[in-house]
Amino acid sequence: MGERSNIFCYDEELGKDDPSADGSEQKPYKTLLFAHIQHPPTPSDGPRYLTRKKDAGADQGPGVSEAHQEWVPATKSALKKAGNLYDQHQRKQAKGDEIAIREKQEADKRQEALEEAKKVKIQQDPKLPTAKKIRLNEKGPDTVELRSGESKKEVDYSEGRGTRVRVAGRVHRLRTQKDVIFLTLQDGYGFLQCVLTGDLTKTYDAMTMTLETSLEIFGEMWEVPPKQHAPDDRELHADYYTVIGKAAGDKEAITTRVSPDADPQTLYDNRHLVLRGENSSSVMKVRAALLRAFRETYENINPSCLEVTPPCMVQTQVEGGATLFAFDYYGQKAYLTQSSQLYLETCLPSLGNVFCVAPSFRAEKSQTRRHLSEYTHIEAELDFVTFDDLLEHLEQVMCQVIGIALRNPQTAALVRELNPKFQEPERPFLRMKYADAIDWLIAHDIKTGEGEPHKFGDDIAEAAERKMTDIINRPIFLTHFPTEIKAFYMKKDPQDPRVTESVDCLMPGVGEIVGGSMRMDDYDELMEAYKRVEIDPTPYYWYTDQRKYGTSPHGGYGLGLERFLAWMCGRYTVKECSLYPRFTDRCTP
């Protein structure tokens, strides 16, 4: 083709729009637009653009070689279309260059301002009143006096109406305006809006302030001006501050690490940062309130329950061997406990009714929103009781716990924020036998996971159970489950040996949160139960002995704190209700 210094080729089938192409016949571009970008057209004597055109041999099939194709000039319509696209590209490029120039100018200007800011030094005025150190939740006229009205100065103690305080916390919210910075501190106890003005806004620390930076701030306490809002309707007008620990910004900023639209696994990886958020920290505070309420309830209920601390490392099973976490214990096989129930039963003769708050572990490879591999188990065992006594006790405990928690104004406010629709359950809870639940599911055409109608003997699946609970929309005591689908130690109903004196408490929105039963108190019946489920009774000698040395009718239950919390706080998954959730494939951080 002769001299080709001003001729460039493109091939839409074989070419490439990347640095490996140079526009030659051997390395053509893929598109005419890319050829224009690499070698722009000019009004006269501009570059020529060639494309490959198949000759007659090309009709013989897809295997035709490049040798049977020839290079021909691009058509006028192709040149016109590419020219229009090239013009758009140029305008976009020019705009991008303009933005880049403007951004560089702004960056240079900011850098210049930051250099000037480094020269600004602030000092605490020794003439000001001594600052009173307070936590951010401390308030009331006896502790902190708020100033109101107007003043020509942002900080003015001449009239002595506002307490000068010293607070420490982390920046939870940050808003910068001209000559004023509004920031909200958080210290785990409360929130406080702080206002920085004057030279306080001109320092290098102020101009590079980031969320989660820890500060100590001195200033005067004021009422919030009318029609404006701040936590507790008060704010601190700062006269001095120091940075204790500067938080990362830019790409490492906390809002980047745990952005609201981040995928769940990223949020679990950064759980330590997620916990700084208002929702997550509120759930943890309600959790703590519930634990206090459970302990208070067990202490004050009649008869009371004594707290004990059973072991977590065991050599027996409670809920089936398939869900045991096994480990080597000095050469012996041992497990992480599935439940402390067996140990609690041994306490009854000498300690009376007992309870524990302890972790339980289940090696279930379940990905549902209500399962954890480690959870906080609140368990209790009651001596000399009937099944009706057990249900009455359980209902009383749950309602009393909720009542105690909500009588605390701070806890009640947190629950209202997290779950505005939450209402204390009405007593009595609905009692429904398993057989009646099967009939209800059939009547409402709610089928099994396999699409079949439910029948007596089915282990009602989570989805069907939750759907029934949500439709009924009230707490349910689902009782008298078939022997075959319940644990070996559950006592059979004397009136119907097909079923056990067992109960699951179901709550709308979350499903089962409590499971309990009367326990077998007859020695021979327990030995037969071991045999039925093929468990060697030898390691259980200490449990079996309870039936040899003064047996008694007794029962108990286990309550999953995370499920209870998810119901009360309206959380989608129990994983939100654990400090650092452990579930299938997740054991970090």
N, C-alpha and C positions, 0 to 999 in steps of 0.2 A: 504493500500500500504506500511505499515511499516514506518520506519524512512525516512523522506523526506527532511532533512536539505540541501541536495545538488541537489534537484530536483525542477524545476521551470516550471510552466504551462503557456501556452498562448492559447488564443481562439480568432480567427479572427472575429467571429461573436459577442461574448458577452464580450470579454475582454476590458481593458482600458489601454492606454499608458499614465498614469498620476499617481501622488502620491497616489491615492486611491487604486491602485493595488499593490499586494505584491508577485505575482507569485504563490500563493497557488491555490488549486482547487476551493476554494470559491471566490478568487479575482485574476483571471488570468490576464496576460498581453494580449494586443491585437495582437502584432507582435513578431516574433522571434528576429528581430533586437533589439527591446526595451529590451527583455529579456537578450540578449547579453550585451547591454549597462549597465543594472543594475547588471548583474552577468556575468562578462567576462569569456570566455572559457580559459582553461589552457591546456598545452600539456598532462598532465597526471592527472587522477582522477578529471577531471573538472566537472562542473555542467552538469546535464542531463536536456534536454528540452523536455517536453511533450506537445502534442497538443490533442485536443478533436476530436475523430472520431466517426461518427454516426454508430450504429450497424444496423442490418437489420430492426429494428423497425423504423428507421429514414425515411424509404421510405414511411411511411404511411401518411405523410403530414407535413405541417409547424407547427402544434400544438404539435409535439413530445416533451416531456419534456427532461430536461438535464439528467434525471435519465436513459434514454435509450441511452446514449452516453458513450463512454469509453475513457480514456486517453492512448495515445500511443506515443512512441518516435518519434521525428521529423525525417523526411526522410533525407537521405544523400544529396539529391539535395537541399532541403530546408536549411540544415545546411551549405552547401557550399555557397549558395546565400547569406544567412545571414552573413556568415563569411566575404565575400567580402565587403558587405555593412558596416560591423563593422570595417573592416580595413580602409575603406574610412572615416568613422566617426572618427576614432582615429587620422588619419592624419590631418583631418580638425580641430579636437580639439587641436592637438599639435600646428598647425599653429596659431590657435586662442590664445592659451596660449602664444606663442612666440610674437604675436602682442601685447597682453596685457602687457607682460613684457616690451617690447620695448616702448609702450606708457607710461607706468609708469615711465620708466627711463627718457623719454623725458619730462614728466610732472615734475618729480623731478628736472631735470636739469633746466627747465624753472622757476620753483619756486625758485630755488637757484639764478638764474640770476635776477629774480624780486626782491629778497631780496637785492642783490647787487645794483640793480638799485635804490632802495629807498635811498641809500647813496649818489647818484649823485645829486648834487644841481647845478642849473644854475642861474646866476645873470646877470642883464643887465649892460653892460660896460658903466660907466658914461662918458667915453672919446669919445664915438661915437656921431655923429651929432644928434641933436634933431629930433625925428621921426615926419613926417607929417601924420596926420590922414586922410585917404581917404576911400571912398566907393570902392567896388571892380570894379565898372564900370567906375571910374574916370581914364582918360588917356589923352594923348596929352602932348607934350613937355612943355607946360606952367604949367602943373599940376604935371606931373611925368616924370622925365628924366630917360631913360633906359640906362644901361651900356651894352657894348658889348665887344667882344674880349675874352681874356683869362686872368686868374689871378692865381697865386700860391695859393691864399687863396680863399675859397668860399665867404667870406665876407671881402671886403677890400675897405675902403673909402679913401685911401690915394690919389687917383687921382681925387676923387670927381665927378665921372662920373655918378653914379647911385643915385637916390633920396632914402634916407632912409625914410621908411613909417611905419605906424602902421595901421593894418587892423584887422577887427573882422568878424567872420562868423562861419559857421558850416562845418564840414568835409563832403564833398559830394562824393569824391573819395579818396581812400587810397591805396598806393602801397609801400611796404617795401622791400628794398634791403639791402645788407650788407653795414653797415655804412652810409646809406642814406635813407631818407623817403620822398617820393613824395606824397603830399596831395593837393587836390583841394578844396578850400574854396568856399562857396556859402553864399551870404547875402541877396538874393532877388533882388539885383540890377545887379549882375554879378558874374563871376567866376574868380578865380585866383589860378594858380598853385604855391605852396610853396615848397621849398626844404629845408629839415632839414639835417644837417650833424654834425659830431663831437659829443660832449657831448650832444647836443640837441636830439640825437637819443638814448642816453643811460639812460635817466631818466625813472622812473616808469611810468609817464604819457605817454611817447613816446612808451614804450613797451606794454602798454595796450590801445593804441589809438583805438577808435571805430568810425564808421561812425555816423554822426550827432553830435559828440562832438563839443561844441562851444569853440572857441579859440580866443585869441588876439595874433597876431604875429607881431614882429618887424623885419625889414630887408631891404636889398638893392634890388632895382628893376633892373632886367636884361632882355636883349633880349634873346629869346630862341635860343639855339645853332642851327646851320644849320642842316637840315634834321630831326629836332625834332619838336614836335607839342605841343602846350598848348593854352588855351583860350587867344585870342588877341595876340598870339605870344610873350608872356612875362611871366616872373616868378619872384617870390620873393625869394631871398636867405636869409633865416632867421638867425638872430643873437640872438634872444630871443623870448620866447613865454610863455603864461600862459594859463592854462585851466580854462575856465569860468564855463562850465557845462558839466560834463562827461556823455555821452550817454550810455544806456544799451547795453550790448553785449551778446554773447553766445545765449541761447534760446530766449532771449528777444531782440536780435538785430533787427534793423528795416528791414533788408533783410529777416529775418525769419517771421516777422509779416506781411509784404506785399511783399512776393516773387512773381515773375512774373507769376508763374503757380498757384497762389492761386485762389480759386473759387470767382466769382463776389461778393457774399454776404460777404465774409471775407474782400474783398477790400472795400466794402461800409461801413462795421463796422469800418474799419481803414482808413476812408477817410481823417482824419486829418494827417495821415502819408503819404498816397498816394499823397497828395497835395505837398509834398516835392520833388516829382519826377520831372524830367525835362519836360516830356510831359504834365502832369497835370498843372504844374505851367505855362507853356507856353500858354496853352489854356486859363487860367485865365487872363494872360496878354493881349492876343488878345481880350478877352471879354471886358476888360477895354478900350482898344483902340477903339473898335467898339462903346461902349457907348459914348466916347468922340466924335467920328466921327458923330454919330447920332445927338448929340446936336449941333455940329458945322454946320451940314447940315441944320437942322431946323432953325437955326439962320440966315443962309446966303441965303437960298432958297428964291425965289421971287414968291409970297408973303411969308414972313417968318412965322414961327409957334412959338407960345409962350408956354413955358413949364408950366404946372399946376400940382397940386398934389391932385387927387381925393381920396375919402375915400376907404378903403378896407372892411369896415363893412357896409353892405347894407341890404335892405329889399325888393329888387326887383331882378328879374332874367333877364338874357340876352340870354343865350344859352340853356335854358330848365331846368326844375326843377330837373331832374334825376341826374344832375351833381353838385348839390349845396351842399356845406358844411354848415350845419345848426348849430346854437348855441343859447343859451339863452342870451338875451341882456337886463338885468335888468327886466326880466319878459316878454319881448317881443321876438318874433321869428325873428332872423336875420341870415344873411349868409355872408360867405366870398365871395368877389366879383369874378364873372366869367370874367368880363370885365369892364373897366371904360368908355366905349363908351357913355352910356346914359348921364353921367355927363359931358363928353367933349362937347356933343351937346349943353348943356345949356350955355356953355361959349362963343359960337360963336357970339352972338349979341354984346357983349361988349368987347371981347378980340381978335376977329378975329380968324384966324386959330390957333388951339392949338394942343399940343401933351403932352403925359405923358410917363414916364418910371416907371412902378409900377408892383407889383406882382399880378398875377391872379391865381385863384384856381379852379380846376375841379375835382370833386369826381368821376372820371371815373375809374373803376376797369380794366384798360387796362394795359397789360404787353408788349406792343409793344416798339420798340426801339426809338420811337419818341414821347412818351407821358410822361408827368410829372403831378403830382398833384398840384405842385406849380411851376410857371415859370415866367420869366420876360417878361412882355408884353409891347411892344412899340406901342402905339396907337396914332392915329391922326384923327382929324376931320377938314374938309375943307368947307368953306361957299361959296355960290354962284358959284357952279361948275357944270359941266356936267359929265357924266360917263367917257367920253374921257379925260376930264381934270383930273379926279381922276387917271386913268391909267397912264397918262403922268407924273403926280406928283409922283406916286409910283415908276415908273421906274427910274425917275431922282433921287429920294432919295436913292434907293438901290445902284445904280451905283456910286453916289457921295460918299456915305458912304464907299464903298469898295475902291474907289480911294483915299480918305483922309487917310484911315487906311494904305494902302500900300505905300503911299508917305513917311511914317515914316520908316526909314531904319531898326530900331529894330523890329517893327511889321512885316514888309515884310520878314525879315530873319526868324522870328518865324513861319510865315505861310508857307514859303518854306520848313522848316524842318518838319512841321506837315503834310503838304499836297503839295508835290512837283508838283503835276499835276494841282494845282488850277490856273485858268485863270479868269481874269475879264470878266464878261458877256458882250456880244456884244448887242448893241441896234440897232433896236428896239427888244423887246422881242416878241416871237411868240404869236399872238392872236388866240385863238381857242375857239369857242363856245361849250357849253356843248353838244348840239345836234351833232356837228361835232365830238366831242370826243367819243360819243357813236358809231357813224359810224366807227371811226378809230379802236376802240376796237373790234368791230364785224369783220372788215376787217382783223385784225391781229389775230383773233381767241383767244383773251384774254377774258376769261369767268369770271362770278361772283364767289364769294366764294362758292356758291352752285353748281357750274359747269354749269350754264345756260348762254346763250348768253345775253349780255347787251341789255337793252331796255330803251327807254325814260322814265324818272321818277325814274330810279335806283339811289341810292346814291352810286356813284362809290367808291368801297372799296380801302383802302390804298394800297394793294398789286398791284392791277390793275393800279391804278393811278401812282404809282412809276415806274412800268414796262414801261408804256407808256412814262413817262418822261425820263427814262434812255435810251430808244430806240431813241427817238427824240433828246436827248442829248443837250438840250438848254433850257433856262428859258422859261416858258409858262405862259401866262395869260389865265387861263381857266375861261370863262365868261358865263353869262346868264344861271344860274342854275334854275331848276323848283321851283316854289313858295313853293310847298309842302315839299321840303327837306331843305329849308333855314329858317333863323330866321324871326319872325313875322314882324320886323320893316323894312325889305328890300323892296325897291321900285320896283314895277313891271315895266317891259319894256313897254313903251307906244305902241311900234310896235307889241308886242307879249305878251299879259297879262299872258300867261302860265308861263313865266319866269321872273326872277328878273334881275335888273341891278347889278349883283354881280360878284365877281372875287376871284379866288384863284390863288396865284402865286406859281407855282411848280418849284422846282429846282432838277436837276439830283442828284441822290444819297440820297436824303433826302425827296423828295416829297413836300407837302404843307408847306410853311413857312409864308405865308401872306393870310389873308382872309379879304375881304372888300366889300363894296356895297354903292350904293346911298341909302339914308334913306327916308322913307315916309315923305313927307312934307305936306300932306293934312290931316286935322283933321278927317274928316269922314272916310277916308281910314284907318287911324290908329285905330280908334274906331272899325271898322269892323274887322281889323286884331286881336285885342284883343279878340273879340268874336270868331273868327275862331279857335284860339288856346286855347280858354277857360281860358284866363287870366283876373282876376279882374282888371279893369283899375284904381281902386281907389288909390292903393299905387303908381301909376305911374303919379299922377296928375301933378307933377312938370315937368315930361318929356312931357306929353301931352300938357301942357301950351305953349311949344315952337311953336306949330301949331296955337295957339290962339292969340299970340302976335307977329305978323309980321313973318310969316313963310318964308322959303327960300329953294331953291334947295341946298342940301348939302350931303356930303358923307364922308366916312372915312374907316379906316382899322385898323387891329391889326396884329403886326408882333411878332412872337415868337423868342426872342433873342437866346435861346438855339438851336433852329433849324437852324437859320441863321448861328450861330457859328459852328454847326456840319457840315454844308455844306462847309463853308469856310475852316475849319481846317481838313476836312476829317475824322471826328470822326464817329465811327459806331453807337453810341447811344447818344441821347441828355443828358443822365445821366452824361456823361463825361464833359458836358459843363455847369453844375451847380456846384456852390461851394460845397453845401451839398444837393444832390438831394433828393426830396421828391416824392415818387410814391407809388403805392399800397403796403401796409404793411411795408413801410419804412419811419420812422420819426426819425431815429437816425443816427449818433450822432447829 
